[in-house]
Amino acid sequence: MSLDGLTLHLVDTASGYDRVFRSARRIDQTETDAEYGESLSYEPIIKYRTGDFAITPASSVACKTWWTDPETGNKAPVFAGLPFMSWSGNYAIHGPIDNFRAPNGGTLRRGFVSHGCVRMEAADVLEVYARVSGAARVPVHVQRAAERADDGRTVDVPSKWIGAACSDDSECAYTNGFCATNHTSHAGFCSAHCAQYCADRTGYPSTFCVADPDHDGSGMCVPKAVDQNFECRPYDHFAIAHAQARFHQPSATADVCLPHSPGWIGDHCAADDECGSGLGCRGATALAPGVCTMACTSVCPDQPGWADTFCANVPALAAGGTCVRACTPSSNGSECPTDMACAPAPRAAEPSATRYACQARPTTSH
C-alpha cells in the first residue's frame, strides 16, 4: 500500500493475479501527534518501526457495520456491511464512507480523507476480501512514497486522471487527454487540452484550466489545490501555485497544483530559490536538474512527510559532506526522483560506512 500514491496493489504470484486499486487515507495536521505531517496510516510504521504487517482470518470480518469514534465513543453505522480487513490493530482496509447507505456501497474520494484506515471502492474491497479471505496470512507492505516498478515507472491504476504520472499520451485515455512535461522532475503527468474549462471526474479533486507554458495560445488542465490532495502531495514534483488565472478568463482564479520543486532535500531543482530555507540547488546543468541539499558534517535534518536524509560524500554535488535523500533498494528506490538511482553512498563522517541514497544515474559512453 502506497500512502502518498493512494494505491493498494494486490499480487498473487501463484496465480499470476496482479491488480492496482485506488484508495484513500488522511494526513495528520495535529502538530503534537507523532505522525504529524504524515498520513494517519503511517502511525503503525512509527510505532513498530517497520512497514511490514499482515492480514489474517482473525483480523478480518466479512461484514462490518459499526464504527466507534475513538474521541467520543459514539458509534455510527458507516461500513455499509462491507468487509473490514485489519492489517494493524484498528488500522484496516474497508469500503467508502461517503454516501455509504447507497445501493452501491457509497462513493470513494481518492485522496487524504480517511481517519487512518485505507478506504476503497465498495466493489474493490469486496474483490480484495474474496481474494485474501482464504489465506492463513497475507503479507502487507506499507510505504510512504508512491510504488515504483522495476523499470522505474510509478505504479498506478490503469485509468489515470489529471496529475497522474505518465510516459506518453496513450496513458491519459480520456477526452483531450495528453501527457504533459514536468520540467522540474523531467517526467510526464496527465493533463488535458482546454479552452477555458475542464471536465471533472467523480472522486477526484476538481480541475482548472490554466495557460500551457509549452504551447503558446493553449490551455491545460491541472488539479485544484484542496485538502483532498493535501499540498499537492499525490503528484510528483508539484507544489501549490496560488491565485492562478483561468485561461481566457483572467478574472477567475484558483489555487492549483503546478509542476515545481517542493524544495526539500533530494527534490529536483534548477536554482537555489527553488529550494527551502537553508538549502541550495547543486548539480544542475542546462540539460539536467540538480537537487536541493545543504552542507553537513555528520547529520542532516528530517521533515515530517518526507523520506529520511543522510550526510554523505557525493563529489558530483559538492566537496565534503552534503545532505541527500535516503532510499530503499527493495522498493526500487521509490523515494527518489524517477531519473535518479538508489545506490550506496559513503557516510561523510565515516567513509567506510555506507547507506543507500538517491544519486544521479551513472552515464555511459559509446
Stockholm file with secondary structure:
# STOCKHOLM 1.0

chainA/1-366         MSLDGLTLHLVDTASGYDRVFRSARRIDQTETDAEYGESLSYEPIIKYRTGDFAITPASSVACKTWWTDPETGNKAPVFAGLPFMSWSGNYAIHGPIDNFRAPNGGTLRRGFVSHGCVRMEAADVLEVYARVSGAARVPVHVQRAAERADDGRTVDVPSKWIGAACSDDSECAYTNGFCATNHTSHAGFCSAHCAQYCADRTGYPSTFCVADPDHDGSGMCVPKAVDQNFECRPYDHFAIAHAQARFHQPSATADVCLPHSPGWIGDHCAADDECGSGLGCRGATALAPGVCTMACTSVCPDQPGWADTFCANVPALAAGGTCVRACTPSSNGSECPTDMACAPAPRAAEPSATRYACQARPTTSH
#=GR chainA/1-366 SS CBTTTTEEEEEETTTTEEEEEEEEBCBCCCTTSTTTTSBGGGHHHHHHTCSEEEECGGGEEEEEEEEECTTTCCEEEEEEEEEEEEEETTEEEECCCBTTTSTTCCBCCCSBCSSSSEEECHHHHHHHHHHHTTCSCEEEECBSSCCBCTTSCBCCCSSCCTTCEESSGGGSCSTTEEEEEETTTTEEEEEEEESSCCCCCTTSCCEEEEECTTSTTCEEEEEBCCGGGGGGTTSTTEEEEEEEEETTEEEEEEEEEEECCCCSTTCEESSGGGSCTTCEEESCCSSSCEEEECBCSSCCCCCTTSCCEEEEECTTTCSSEEEEEBCCGGGTSTTSCTTEEEEEEEETTEEEEEEEEEEECCCCCC
#=GC SS_cons         CBTTTTEEEEEETTTTEEEEEEEEBCBCCCTTSTTTTSBGGGHHHHHHTCSEEEECGGGEEEEEEEEECTTTCCEEEEEEEEEEEEEETTEEEECCCBTTTSTTCCBCCCSBCSSSSEEECHHHHHHHHHHHTTCSCEEEECBSSCCBCTTSCBCCCSSCCTTCEESSGGGSCSTTEEEEEETTTTEEEEEEEESSCCCCCTTSCCEEEEECTTSTTCEEEEEBCCGGGGGGTTSTTEEEEEEEEETTEEEEEEEEEEECCCCSTTCEESSGGGSCTTCEEESCCSSSCEEEECBCSSCCCCCTTSCCEEEEECTTTCSSEEEEEBCCGGGTSTTSCTTEEEEEEEETTEEEEEEEEEEECCCCCC
//
